[in-house]
């Protein structure tokens, strides 16, 4: 029999502990989720979480759309005055840090304060970061970039956890709820580059960053107001830390920070270049973390021989995803450089002019249009080509081809008066987005299906590390190729990535055999 809302202070959900906080409402849903029906028949808390995600993505992608231009613009124009190469390295390092920090963000929520408070604190840190970026003082701007990365790391793994907690395990509305959640992501990321780009063009960079702060403010307002409609799951610490474990957690956190700082310092003295040191660190740390996860699972006695077979099948998929994100996540880096310096944004027929920032909206716009079509195609082709491994291989092949196309673009349209037509870069974004639709949704489900039962959370961390490692690899390569033309850079990435795609196609039969006893793939 459900607990009375008046006794919620002493409630315990599963093996977790319900947190005591002045932010937690006095009443929480304790009935089965199927009895909670609001907008579109979904739980009443869902619309508020959709608002949060939309505005949080508005904040994140709006800031990201103008960040490179801010870093490389002259001080006289309100920028930080760094070179294009340095700015692209910083963007890659920043993106890697966001995904890497999602791991401690998830651990902190699981063991200390729960997903709701972790998301709230992350949002407050992000908003503080955007406020810092809106202040025209360089040292404060750098602090703002760091704060946004840290705050995003706390929101990224926990907001989706809260949405999942709105539905019981046997609630058939869960998938549809996450589809709505996915759409809210793309609505926010579609609008924000256009808004912040317009503000940057008319009022300067700091006005654009201020709008991102306002967007985060709307997200937090919806988050706090909508908390009354959530279940107790959102305020539960799933695996509360025991008193004797606190010291170990603190020591581990301090050791991780000190170790990273020591690595940066040592590499700085070896290379004499801080950006080289940072880029190398942001490659070594996520790659080492991923290797550690794989070794832990392969060696653990809690992993069965059958599960080790599944892990072996997962390795080529993981490597393919790393290379995919290495290229596609440069949308705000080298592709943003091409948009500003190598592209004529004029659309002659209608007389429109696409700002460089507007190109950042093509990816979410394409997802909104094509996601239902791709989902329908996968449903119709279930059990036939393309299999899971083929979807990965196709995605990697597409992103590799997009690299060749970009190499051709940089070689053909060199800037100045020699500019690419507006549609060229748009086409590249569309090709990469089609690849994303083949890889990202499938990657999440494949990771969960192939994960050893006792390491489900660590396996999801492995998936986050594909993006962190990919961006770390991109930042390292960019820092080492500052004297190489962008065309050569992209031709090199394209050659390696297409070669890996061919290997993925070649090992597809072996991979399918290793996965054949998993229910989700048994009919492929």
N, C-alpha and C positions, 0 to 999 in steps of 0.2 A: 504494500500500500504506500503511495507516495507520501513523502514528508510534508507536513504543513508548511506553508511559506513563512509562518511566524517562527518556525524552528530552524530556518535556513542557516542561522549562525553556526549550528552544530552539525550541519549536514556534511556527509562525506560521499563523494561520487566515485564509485569504483574503488580503486586503491589509492586515489588521490586525496587531497585535502582542499576543502573550500576555503579560499583566502578571506581574511578579515580586512576590509578596506572601506574607507568612507566613500569610495567611488562605487562600491557594489550596492545595487539597489536592495531594498528590504524584501522585495518579492522577486522570485525567479520562477521560470517555468519548470515545474516538476512532473508534469503529465507527459505521456508519450507524444512524440513529435507529430504524429499523424493527426492529433487533435488540435494542433496549432495551425490555424489557417488564416492567412491574411491576403495580401496582394497576389493575384494569379494563383491562389490556392496554396501558396508557400508559407512557411513560418513567418510570423509577424516581424521578426528581427531581420529578415533578409533584405527588405528594401533599404533599411538603414545601413547595412553593411555594404550594399551595392553603392550607396552614396559615398561611403567612406572610401571604397576602392577607386571609384571614378575620380574623386577629388585628389586622392593620394597619387594616382597615376598622372593626373593633370599637373600636380606639383613636380613629380619626378621627371617626367618627359619634357615638361616646359622648361625646367632648369637645364636639362641635358641638351635641349635643342640649341641653346645659345652659349653653352659653357665653353666650347672650343673657341668660338669667335671672341668671347670675352678674354680668354687666356692669351690669344695670339694678337689681339688688336693692340695698337699703340697706347701708351699711357695717356697721351693727349686726347685720344678718343674714348677714354674711360676703361681701357683694357689693362692687361698685366704686362704686355710687351714681350712675350716669349715667342720663340720661333714656331713655325707650323709643326716641325718634328717634335719639339718639346711638348707642345699642346696635345698632339696625338698620343704621345706616350702617357701623359698625365690622364687623358680620357680613358685609356686602356687600363691603367693602374687603378683608377677610380672605380671603373666597372668591375674589375676583378675583386676589389675590396668589398664592394656591395654584396656580391654573392658569397664571398668567403665569410663575411661577418654575419651572414644569415645563419651559419652553423652555431656560433656561440649565442646568437639571438634565440634560436630554438631551444638550446640547452637551458638558458636562463629562464625561459618560460616554463619548460617542462619541470624544472627542479626548484625554482625559487619563488616566482610571483605569478605564474599562470599566463595564459595567452592574452587576456584582456588588458591587464596592466602593462605587459610588455609592449603591446601595440600602442597603448596610450603614451607611454614614455618615449617610444620610438618616434611617434608623431610629433611630440613636443620638441624632441631633439632636431628633427627635420625642419620644423618651422623655425626654430632658432637658427639653424644653418642658413635657411633662405633669407632670414632677416639680416644675418651677418653679410650675406652676398649683396644685399641691397644697400649696404653702407659703402661708400666709395673710398675705402681704406684697404690697400692691398693685403696687409697682414690679417685683417678681419675677414677678407674674402677667402683666404686660404683656410682659415679656421672654419668658415662656413662650408667649404667643400668637404672637410673632414667630418663635420657634424652631420651633413646630409648622408654621407656614406654609412656612418655608425647608426643613425636613426633608421635608415632604410633596411639595414641588416636586422633590426629588431621587428620591423613591421612585416617584411617579406614572408617569413615562414609562419607567422602567427595569425594574420588576418584570415587567410584561407583556412586555418585550423578552426577559427571561430565559426566560419560559415559551415564547415563540415559538422561542427558540433550542434548545429541547429537541427540536424536530421539524425534519427536513430539508424542503426545499421540496417534495419529492414524497411526503411522508408523509401519507396520507389521514386520519390521526387528529388532525390539527391543529385542525380546526374543533370536534371533540368535546372536545378538551382545553381550548379557550377557553370552551366552554359550561360545563364544570366550573369553570373559573376565574371566570366570571361568576357562577355560583351561589355560590361561596365569598365573593364580594364581598357578596352579598345576605344570606347567613347571618350574617356579621359585623355588617353594618349593621342587620339586623333585631333582633338580641339586644342590641346595645350601648345604645340609648336607654332600654330597659327597665331594664337593670342600673344604668346611671349615674343614671337618674331615681330609682330606688329608693334608691340610696345617698345621693343629694342630699337626698331627703325625710327620711331617717332619721339621717344623719350629717353632712350639710352638703355644700357644693359641693366642698370640697377632697378629700373622700373619693371623690366621683365622678371627679374628675380623676386621683386616685391609681389608680383602677381602670383608667383609660385607659393610664396608665404601665405597669401590670402586663400589660395586653393587648399593648402594644408589646414588652414584655420577652419574652412568649411567642413573638411573631412573630420576634424576633431570634434566640431560641434555636433555633427551627425552621430559620431561614435559615442559621445557621452550621452546625448539625448536618447539614442536608441538602445542603450544598455538595459533598460527596463524590459525589453522584449526578448532578451536572450535567455538561453537555458543556463543552468548552473555550471555546465561544462566550461563556459567561457571564463569563469572565475575560479576554476579548479587547477591546482598544481598536480599534474598527473602522476609525477614520480617525486614527491617532496623529498628534499635533501635531509638526511638525518644529521643530528647535531655533530656526530663524529666525522661526517663527511665534509662539513663546511670548511674546515681547515685545508683539506685536500683540494677542494674546489678553488679556494683563494690562492693557494700555492700554485696550482696548475695555471690559473689565469695570469698570475704575475710572471710565472716562468715563460708562458707563451709570449707575453708582451716584451719581456726582457730579451728572450731569444730572438724575436723578430728585430728588435732595435739593435741587438748585437750584430745580427747578420747584415742589416743595412749599413751599420758603421764599418764593419770589416770590408764589405764590398766597396764602400765609398773610398776607403784608404787604398784598396787594390786598384780601383779604376780611376780614381780622382774625379769622378762625375756622379753627382747625387742622383740624377735621373737614371743613369745606368744601374746604380745600386738599387734604387726603388723598383725598377722594372724587373731586374733579376730576382729580387726578393719576392715579388708578387707572382713570379713563375715558380720559384722553388717551394714556397709555402703551400699553395694549393696542390701542386703536383705531389709533394711529399705527403700531404694529408691524404690524398687519394690513394697513394701507394700503401700508406699505413692502414687505411680501411680495408683494402684488398687483402693485404697480408694477414690482418687480424681475422678476417672472415675465413680465409683459406686454412689458417692454422688452428682455428678454434675447434675444440672437441664438441661444441654445441652445434656445429654445422655438419650435416650429413653428407655422405659421398654424393648423393643425388643433388643436393644443393650446391656442392662444389662444381658439379657438371654444369649447372645453370650459371654459376658465376663465370666459368670459363667462356660460356657463350656470350656473356654480357660484356666481356673485355673488348672485343672488336667494335661493339655498338658504342661503348663509352668513348673509345678513341675517335670514332667517326663523329660523335657529338662534339667533342673538344674542337676538332678541326672546323666543324660547321660554325660554332659560335666564335671561333677565332676570326672568321671572315665577316659573318653577318652582324656581329655586335660592333663593328667599326662604322655603323651607320652615323654615329655622332662624332666620328673621328675622321678618317681619311675620306669617307664618302661626303662628309660635311665640307671638307676642304674642296672636293671636286664641285660640290654644289655652289660654293661661293666664288671660286677662282677659275673654274673651267667650264661653267655652264651659263648659257643664255636662257634665262627663265621666261622670256617672252613667248606667249602663245599667239601667233599671228591671227588666226581666224577669229578669236573672240576678244583679242586685245588685252588679255590678262597678263600679269607678270607674276610668276611664282618667286617668292622670296626664298633664299637658301634654306631657311628654317622650315618652310612648307613641305619640303621633300621628306622631312621626318614624319609627316602625317600619312605618307603613302603606304607604309607598312600596316598600320592599324586599319586604314580604309580598305586595303586589299583583304585583310583578314575578315572584316565585317561582310564583305561581298562574297568571298570565296569559301569561307569556313563551312557554311551550310552545304555548299556544292561538294567540297572534298569529303565532308562527313557522309553525305549521301552516297558518294562513289565508293568509299570504304565499306559502307554497309552492304551495298549491292555486290561488291567483290569479295565479301567475307568468305574465307576458305580457299580463295583463288589468288592469283597474282594481283597486286603485290603483297607478299608476305611481310611480316614485321621487319625482318632483316632487309628485304628489298626496299621497303619504305625508307629505312635509314640510308641505304646505299643511294637511292634516288635523291634524297635530300642533300647528301654530301656531294653527289655529282652536280646537282644544280648550283650549289654554292661555289663549287670549284669553277664551273663554267662562268658564273657571275664575276669571279675574280679575273678570268681571262678577258671578259668583256670590259671590265674596269681598266685592266692593263692597256687594252686597245684604246679606250677613251682617253686615258692620260697621255698616251703616245700620240694620238691624232689631234686632240684639242688641248693645246699647251697653255692656254690662258691668254690674257691680254685681249686682243681682238679676235683671236682664234678660239671661239667658244663652242661647246657642244650644244646641239638643239635641246630644248627643254625636255623632250620625251626620252632622251637617252638614259639619263640617270633614273627617271621614273621607271623605265623598263627594267633596269637592274634591280631596283627595290622590289618590283613585282616578282621577278624570278626568285629572289631570295625568300620572299614571303611564301611563295608556293612551296619551296623547300622547307620552310619552317612549319607549315601545316602538315607536311609529311613526317616531320621529326618530333616536334615538341610534344603534342598530345600523346603520341605513341611512346615517346621516351619515358614519360611519367608512368604510364600503365605498365610498360615493360619492366621498369625498375621495380615497381611494387610486386609484379608477378614473379620475377626471378630472384627477389631478395630472400636470403635465408630467414626463416621464421623468427629467430632470436636476434636478428640484426636489421629489422625493418627500418628503424629510424636512421641507422647509419647508412643504409643503402640509399635512402632519399637524400642524405647529405652528399653521397657520392654523385647523385644526379646534379645537385647544385654546383658541385665542384667541376662539372664539365664546362660550365660557363666561366667560372673563376679561372680555371686552368687555361681555357681558350683565350680569354682576355689577357691573362698573364703572359701567355706565349706571344700574343700579338704585340703587347707592349715591349717585350724583350726584343722581338725581331725589329720593330720600328726603331728602337733605340740603337740597334746595331747597324741599321741601314740608312742612316741620316744622309749619307753621301751618294746613295743609290737612287735613281729616278723612280718615281711612284709606279711607272709602267713596269719596270723590271721587278719591283717589289710584288706587284699583283700577279705578274706572269709566274713568278716563283711560287707564290702561294697556290695559284691555280694548278700548276703542274703537280705539286705534292698532294693536293686535295683530290684531284681527279684520279691520281694513282691509287690513293687509299680507297676511293669509291670503287675502282675496278677490283681491288682486293676484297672489299666487302661483298661485291657480287660473286666473286670466286669462292669465298668461304661460306656463302649463303646455305648451300646444302648441308655442310657440316654443322653450322649454327642451328639450323632448323632441327636437325637430329638431336642436338643437345637439349633443345627446348620442347621436344615433341610430347613429353609426358606432363607438361604444364597445361592445365585446362584451357587457359586463354589462347594457346597456340596449337592445341592438339589437332585442329581441323585445317591448319594451314598446309 
